Amino acid sequence: MQYDCPVVWLTEHVKDSTILVVGANVSEIDKGYERIYVVALGDGGAVEEVIRKVSNLSFVKSYEVIQRKRDIVKLSMVITKTRTMEASVTYDATPLATWVAIDGFERWTLGFHTYRQLRDFVSRVSEYDYIERSRVEEVPDILLAINYASLLRFTKETLKKLSDRQIRLLNTAIRQGYYEWPRLV
């Protein structure tokens, strides 16, 4: 449970809502805020309640409704930095899946380069948040190498298709610390 996260707070206070964090921009985390991209799911009433509560939360600096449908809303929010996100940046954690928040808890799937980084991350996060369950799996080096090789090949093929302007934009985004997953919000 993250006590300083608006996403967790929303699922705790809006019955039958689920929120997926599908992207984040942490380039301004040292200034005290981060931008997150979320998808809120629930019946029509729950989705409207999420939007209403987002507009009144003190740790949401600004928000924009990107898309609204009957049982789903896509939002971009600038929020006060959360300690867990700050720790994930500090300890170089790599998000491996969409974060899912439901009933006041959030599930993160993170990758770490070393066991020490994982241990330090858990130690830091445990100081102020409650970790109910965790699971650690070591990925064999051969799997990392296979995934790295296929990712490198995919990246090279994709970069060949980009225009010079797109490459400059991508370069700027990476330098500023922007990352997003999955690609579409």
N, C-alpha and C positions, 0 to 999 in steps of 0.2 A: 504494500500500500504506500503510495506516495502522498504525503500530506501537503505538499506544495504544488501539486499538479492539477490544473483546471480540468483536464480530461478525466482523471480519476474522480475528482469532486463531482463532475457532472453525472457520471454513471452511478455515483452513490446517491445523488439527490433527484435524479430523473428516472422514475421507475420504468423498467423494460427498455432501457436504452443501451446500445452498444456503440462504442466509438473506436474507430480504427485510425491510428496515426500512420499515414502512408508516406509522409515526407517531413524533412526538417532542414532548416537552414540555421546553422549554429555560428555563422561568421561574426555575429554581434554578441556572442555569449559573454565575452569579457566586458561588454558595456551593460550587462544585466538583463538582456532579453534574447529571445529566440523566436523564430517563425516556424510554425508547424502547420501541416496540411492534414486535415482530418475528414473522415467520412462518418457521419452520425446515422445510425440505423435504429429503426423502431417504428411503431405505428405512427400515423399522422400527428396525433396529439403529443407523443413523446418527442418527435422531431421538432415540432413547434416550441415545446418547452425547453429543449436544448438551446435553440436560437435565443429565446427570451432570457434564459439564465446566462448565456455567454455574454450578452450585452450588459449584464449587471455585475459580472465578476471583477473584483479588483485586480486580480493578477492577469486579466486579459486586457492588454493595452489597446488593441484594435482588432477588428475582425472583418472579413468580407465573405459573403455568401457567394460561392462560385457557381453552384448549381443546386437547384431545389426540385425534388420530385415528391411524390406522395409519402413514401416511407424512407426517404434518404435525403440527406443534405450534405453537400461538400463545402467545407469552410477552410479559409486561410486565416490563421490567428497569429498575432504577435503577442507573446506572453512573457511574463517575468520569468527569468531563467529558473529552471528546476534544478535542484541539487543533484538529482540522478543524471540528468542530461549533462550537467557540468562535469560530473565524475566520469561519464562515458567519454567525454572529450579529453579530459585530463589523462585517463588511462588508455586512450587510443582504442576504444571498443568499436567494433564494426557491427552495425545493425544487420542482421541476417534475415529478418522477416518483419512484416508489418507488426506494429505494437497493437495489442488488442486490450481495450479497457471494458470491463463489465462488472457490475455490482461493487464498485468501489475498489477494484483491483486492476492492475495493468500487467500484462504479460509481455516481457521483452525477450527477444532471442538475440544474443550478442556473441560476437567472436572476439577473442583476445589472442595476441601473439604469444604471450607467455602465461604460465600459471601464476606467476607473481603479480602480473597486471590484474588478472581476475581476482586474486586474493585481496589486493589493495582496493580494487573497485568495491568488492563486497564489504570490506571493512569500512570504507568511507560511507557507502550507502546505508549500511546498518546503523550508523550513528544517529540517523534522523528518520529513516523509513523502516517499515516492517517488511521483511522478506518471508513470505509464508512457505514457499517451496522453491527449491532450485535443483537443477540437474546439470552436471558437468560431463561433457563428452569430449574426449581427445580425438582430434582428427589426424589420422596417420599422414605423415609427410607425403607419401605417394599420392594420396587423394588431393592434397593441396597442390602438388605439382601438376597433376592431371587437370584439375580445375583451372589452375593458373595458365597452363598452356592453351586450353580452349578459350579462356577469357582473353588472353593476349591475341590470339588469332581473330576472335570476334571483334576486338577493339580495333585492330589494324584494318580489318575489312570495313568496319563502320567509318573509321576516320577517312578512308579513301573516298567515301561518298559525300563528305562534307565540303561545303564551299569554304573559301578563305575566311569569309565573314563569320561563318558558323564556328570555325576552328578558333578564331580570335575570341568569340563570345564564350566558348567552352573553356578556353584558357583563363579568361577573366573570372568565370564562375568558380573554377577550381582554386585559383589563387585566393579568392575571397572566402573560401571555406564552405561553399554551397554544395549540398548533395541532396538527392531525392531518390526515393524508391517507393513503389515501383514507378515507372516512367510517367504514367498518366494518373492524374488526381481524380 
